[in-house]
Amino acid sequence: MAEQIEVTSADELITEDGLQSKSKGELIKLAGQFRDRRNDLNQAASERASSRDDLNAKTREKVDEAQEHREKRDTLNERVQEHKEVRNELNADANELFDEVDKRKSDLELDEGKDLEELKQEIEDLEFKQQTEVLGTEEERELIEKIEDKREEYQNRKEKLDQSDDLEELVEEAESVRAEASKHHEKVTTLADRAQKHHNQMIEAYREADDIRDEADEMHESFVEAQEAADAHHEAFVRVQKRLRELDKQEEEERESERAEEQEKAREEAEEIYQRFQEGETLDTEDLRKLQKSGLL
């Protein structure tokens, strides 16, 4: 987390009254403090701008990563839809074939009655009973009729089964179509799982991008704070420098005034000496020097 910087204006850092009341030495020291602080703040602003730019770059990377997962997910979902359509078509075909199987079975009554092996066993049991048991005339007649009925049922059933040879082929075809539909269903499941993983990764990448973007926004705010504080210190530095130039100018004007006064005083003194010289007064070396300096001699 970047250091919190209190943003102040140049007026808050140094008021006009403060500028006027400080000595030149105090102002020089204050200018150095404002300059150093400005440089530190500019450095901090530069570092925060660099961190912000790095975070924005990471945000873009995460967004690009999310987009890649989105494209892969969408491609997989398209394949899922293709396999779904094929699966549904195959299941519809298989259902039609199984319906035809059921219809033929119903027409042949293959779902009703006993199978051939069971009927054959029953006939053998009845024949064994006829051969081994002592039966009355009426009982034997009933047993013979029953055996004949069973034989007739067996023959009818066998003829129907003989007619149903193509039914097995139809069942095999239906089961083959259903198996092919199952393969496409497995593809649907596998591809959908992969698509979901890419979807989850896309959501996670977008979430990470949002978190990094928030961090970048915070870093940008801290950059602005540092930059504004640096600008305020620079402005205060400029104002102090301006005041120093004003003081320098004022001092120069005072020195010029003093020099002018000294020159005027020297001129008046030289004129007085010259007047004494004209009156015949003997001048000493210092007086002669002053006259030479003034240009009167």
C-alpha positions in Angstrom: 0.0 0.0 0.0 1.4 3.4 -1.0 2.1 6.0 1.6 -0.8 8.4 2.1 0.2 11.9 1.1 -1.6 15.0 2.3 -2.3 17.2 -0.7 -1.9 20.9 0.1 -1.8 24.0 -2.0 1.1 26.4 -2.3 -0.8 29.0 -0.2 -1.1 26.4 2.6 2.7 25.7 2.3 3.7 29.3 2.4 1.4 32.3 2.6 2.2 35.8 1.2 2.6 37.2 4.7 5.0 34.3 5.4 7.0 35.2 2.4 7.2 38.9 3.4 8.1 38.2 7.0 11.0 35.8 6.4 14.6 36.8 6.0 16.7 35.9 3.0 18.5 33.2 4.8 15.2 31.6 6.0 13.8 31.8 2.5 16.9 30.1 1.0 16.6 27.3 3.6 12.8 27.1 2.9 13.4 26.9 -0.9 15.8 24.0 -0.4 13.2 22.2 1.7 10.5 22.7 -0.9 12.8 21.7 -3.7 13.9 18.5 -1.9 10.4 17.6 -1.0 9.2 18.3 -4.6 11.9 15.9 -5.9 11.0 13.2 -3.4 7.3 13.5 -4.4 8.1 13.5 -8.1 10.1 10.3 -7.5 7.2 8.7 -5.6 4.8 9.8 -8.3 7.0 8.2 -10.9 7.3 4.9 -9.0 3.5 4.8 -8.5 2.9 5.5 -12.1 5.2 2.7 -13.0 3.4 0.3 -10.5 0.0 1.5 -11.9 1.2 0.7 -15.5 2.4 -2.7 -14.4 -0.9 -3.5 -12.8 -2.8 -2.3 -15.9 -0.6 -4.6 -18.0 -1.4 -7.5 -15.7 -5.1 -6.6 -15.9 -4.9 -6.7 -19.7 -3.1 -10.1 -19.5 -5.9 -11.5 -17.3 -8.6 -10.1 -19.7 -6.8 -11.7 -22.6 -6.6 -15.0 -20.7 -10.3 -14.8 -20.0 -11.0 -14.1 -23.6 -9.0 -17.2 -24.6 -11.0 -19.4 -22.2 -14.2 -17.8 -23.6 -13.3 -18.7 -27.2 -12.3 -22.3 -26.2 -15.6 -22.6 -24.2 -17.7 -21.3 -27.1 -15.9 -23.6 -29.6 -16.5 -26.6 -27.3 -20.1 -25.6 -26.8 -20.6 -25.5 -30.6 -19.2 -29.1 -30.8 -21.5 -30.1 -27.9 -24.5 -28.8 -29.9 -23.3 -30.6 -33.0 -23.0 -33.9 -31.1 -26.4 -33.3 -29.4 -28.1 -32.9 -32.7 -26.5 -36.1 -34.1 -27.4 -38.0 -30.9 -31.0 -36.8 -30.9 -31.4 -37.8 -34.6 -29.9 -41.2 -33.9 -32.1 -41.7 -30.8 -35.1 -40.8 -32.9 -34.1 -43.3 -35.6 -33.4 -46.0 -32.9 -36.9 -45.3 -31.3 -38.5 -45.8 -34.7 -36.7 -49.1 -35.2 -37.6 -50.3 -31.7 -41.2 -49.3 -32.3 -41.1 -51.4 -35.5 -39.7 -54.3 -33.6 -42.4 -54.0 -31.0 -45.1 -53.8 -33.7 -43.7 -56.9 -35.5 -43.5 -58.8 -32.2 -47.1 -57.8 -31.5 -48.2 -58.9 -34.9 -46.4 -62.3 -34.5 -47.6 -62.5 -30.8 -44.1 -63.4 -29.9 -44.5 -61.7 -26.5 -47.3 -64.0 -25.6 -47.2 -67.6 -24.6 -44.3 -69.9 -23.7 -41.0 -70.4 -25.6 -40.2 -73.5 -27.6 -38.0 -75.2 -25.0 -40.7 -74.9 -22.4 -43.3 -76.3 -24.7 -41.1 -79.1 -25.7 -40.4 -80.0 -22.1 -44.1 -80.0 -21.3 -44.8 -82.3 -24.3 -42.1 -84.7 -23.2 -43.5 -84.7 -19.6 -47.0 -85.5 -20.8 -45.7 -88.3 -23.1 -43.7 -89.8 -20.2 -46.8 -89.7 -18.1 -48.8 -91.5 -20.8 -46.2 -94.2 -21.1 -45.5 -94.9 -17.5 -48.9 -94.4 -15.7 -51.9 -96.6 -15.7 -54.8 -94.3 -16.8 -58.5 -94.8 -17.3 -60.0 -94.5 -20.7 -61.3 -91.0 -20.1 -58.1 -89.8 -18.5 -55.9 -91.2 -21.3 -58.2 -89.5 -23.9 -57.8 -86.2 -22.2 -54.1 -86.6 -21.9 -53.8 -87.4 -25.6 -55.8 -84.3 -26.5 -53.7 -82.3 -24.3 -50.5 -83.6 -25.9 -51.9 -82.8 -29.3 -52.8 -79.3 -28.2 -49.3 -78.7 -27.0 -47.8 -80.1 -30.2 -50.0 -77.8 -32.2 -49.1 -74.8 -30.0 -45.4 -75.8 -30.4 -45.7 -76.0 -34.2 -47.5 -72.7 -34.5 -45.0 -71.0 -32.3 -42.1 -72.5 -34.3 -43.6 -71.3 -37.6 -44.0 -67.7 -36.2 -40.4 -67.7 -35.0 -39.3 -69.0 -38.5 -41.1 -65.9 -39.9 -39.2 -63.6 -37.6 -35.7 -64.1 -38.9 -35.5 -60.6 -40.2 -36.7 -59.3 -36.8 -33.4 -60.2 -35.3 -31.6 -58.1 -37.9 -34.0 -55.2 -37.2 -33.2 -55.5 -33.5 -29.5 -55.5 -34.2 -29.8 -52.5 -36.4 -31.8 -50.7 -33.7 -29.3 -51.6 -31.0 -26.4 -50.5 -33.3 -28.1 -47.1 -33.9 -28.7 -46.7 -30.2 -25.0 -47.6 -29.5 -23.9 -44.9 -32.0 -26.2 -42.4 -30.2 -24.6 -43.4 -26.9 -21.1 -42.6 -28.3 -22.3 -39.1 -29.3 -23.9 -38.7 -25.8 -20.5 -39.5 -24.3 -18.9 -36.9 -26.5 -21.6 -34.4 -25.4 -20.8 -35.2 -21.7 -17.0 -35.0 -22.2 -17.0 -31.8 -24.3 -19.6 -30.2 -21.9 -17.3 -30.9 -19.0 -14.3 -29.3 -20.8 -16.4 -26.3 -21.8 -17.5 -25.9 -18.1 -13.9 -25.9 -17.0 -13.0 -23.2 -19.5 -16.1 -21.3 -18.4 -15.0 -21.5 -14.7 -11.4 -20.5 -15.7 -12.9 -17.5 -17.6 -14.9 -16.4 -14.7 -11.8 -16.7 -12.4 -9.6 -14.7 -14.8 -12.2 -11.9 -15.0 -12.5 -11.9 -11.2 -8.7 -11.6 -10.9 -8.7 -8.9 -13.6 -11.3 -6.9 -11.6 -9.2 -7.2 -8.4 -6.0 -6.1 -10.2 -7.9 -3.3 -11.9 -9.1 -2.1 -8.5 -5.5 -2.2 -7.2 -4.4 -0.2 -10.3 -7.1 2.4 -9.7 -5.9 2.8 -6.1 -2.3 3.1 -7.3 -3.5 5.8 -9.8 -5.2 7.7 -7.1 -2.0 7.6 -5.0 0.0 8.7 -8.0 -2.3 11.7 -8.5 -1.9 12.6 -4.8 1.9 12.5 -5.0 1.9 14.5 -8.3 -0.4 17.1 -6.9 1.6 17.4 -3.7 4.8 17.7 -5.9 3.2 20.4 -8.0 2.2 22.3 -4.8 5.7 22.1 -3.5 7.1 23.2 -6.8 4.8 26.1 -6.9 5.8 27.0 -3.3 9.5 26.7 -4.4 8.9 29.0 -7.4 7.2 31.6 -5.1 10.1 31.5 -2.7 12.5 31.9 -5.5 10.5 34.8 -6.9 10.6 36.4 -3.4 14.4 35.8 -3.3 14.8 37.5 -6.7 12.7 40.4 -5.4 15.0 40.7 -2.3 18.1 40.5 -4.6 16.7 43.3 -6.7 15.9 45.3 -3.7 19.4 44.8 -2.3 20.9 45.8 -5.6 18.8 48.9 -5.8 19.8 49.8 -2.3 23.5 49.3 -3.2 23.0 51.4 -6.3 21.5 54.1 -4.2 24.3 53.9 -1.7 26.9 54.1 -4.5 25.1 57.1 -6.0 25.1 58.9 -2.6 28.8 58.1 -2.1 29.6 59.4 -5.6 27.6 62.6 -5.0 29.3 63.1 -1.7 32.8 62.5 -3.3 32.0 64.9 -6.1 30.9 67.6 -3.6 34.1 67.0 -1.5 36.2 67.2 -4.7 34.7 70.5 -5.7 35.4 71.9 -2.3 39.0 70.8 -2.5 39.3 72.2 -6.0 37.9 75.5 -4.8 40.5 75.6 -2.1 43.2 74.8 -4.7 42.1 77.7 -6.8 42.3 79.9 -3.8 46.0 79.0 -3.5 45.7 76.6 -0.6 48.3 73.9 -0.5 46.8 70.4 -1.0 48.1 67.2 0.6 48.5 63.9 -1.2 45.0 62.6 -0.1 43.4 65.8 -1.5 45.2 65.4 -4.8 44.1 61.8 -5.0 40.5 62.8 -4.5 40.7 65.4 -7.2 42.3 63.0 -9.6 39.6 60.4 -8.9 36.9 63.0 -9.5 38.4 64.1 -12.8 38.8 67.7 -11.7 42.6 67.6 -11.9 
